[in-house]
Amino acid sequence: YLFNRRRVRTISGAVEAALTRYGRVNAMRRLGNSGAQFIVERAETPFRQIELVFLLEARENPFLWLTERIRGRRDELVLRANLRTAPTQEINLAESQNRESRARILGEQEKPYEWIAAPPGLEMARRGAKDDAMVERLERFLENPGMTVQRVSIQSKEPHLMVRVRLFADGILSAEALLDARRNVVQRSATG
């Protein structure tokens, strides 16, 4: 309980500081003792709107914590953003064992995805205009230490960008680094 409260305060401070570089934080809401949600409505280019949510494991109840841990739940951060210009290339990246993501990709019949090479443990598919430079920037983002990427979705419909990462207990993910890296991945397609 106390560990989560301290960690929520620490992460909230880092997230708010990072988000202010992209605009004014219009809303901040605590999610109990285990997380928070932040929203920037008028974000700077290439973003139009940013929502960042982080959730920590339920450490106050050992039984619940163990159950969730067995299910694979860990401390995580979710970034959703709308861009000023919708990307022309859509990318869906997820952990290899993510059946939901695989089913979504395989189920697309109208505009099918093309499977492309991905780092070990991940699967990646794209559709739309091919932008190999964007794929390379995404791969560089995946090398970022201090987090494990669970899912990345870049799509033409809102939210244009969705990133889900696990936070490591021994080091708080730099929200600033996450936002900068995501901006760099989508910068070219959103402005050009």
Secondary structure as GFF3:
##gff-version 3
##sequence-region A 1 192
A	DSSP	alpha_helix	2	19	.	.	.	ID=ss1
A	DSSP	beta_strand	25	30	.	.	.	ID=ss2
A	DSSP	beta_strand	35	40	.	.	.	ID=ss3
A	DSSP	beta_strand	47	55	.	.	.	ID=ss4
A	DSSP	alpha_helix	62	70	.	.	.	ID=ss5
A	DSSP	beta_strand	76	83	.	.	.	ID=ss6
A	DSSP	beta_strand	89	95	.	.	.	ID=ss7
A	DSSP	alpha_helix	99	107	.	.	.	ID=ss8
A	DSSP	beta_strand	114	116	.	.	.	ID=ss9
A	DSSP	beta_strand	122	128	.	.	.	ID=ss10
A	DSSP	alpha_helix	132	142	.	.	.	ID=ss11
A	DSSP	beta_strand	147	154	.	.	.	ID=ss12
A	DSSP	beta_strand	161	167	.	.	.	ID=ss13
A	DSSP	alpha_helix	175	191	.	.	.	ID=ss14
###
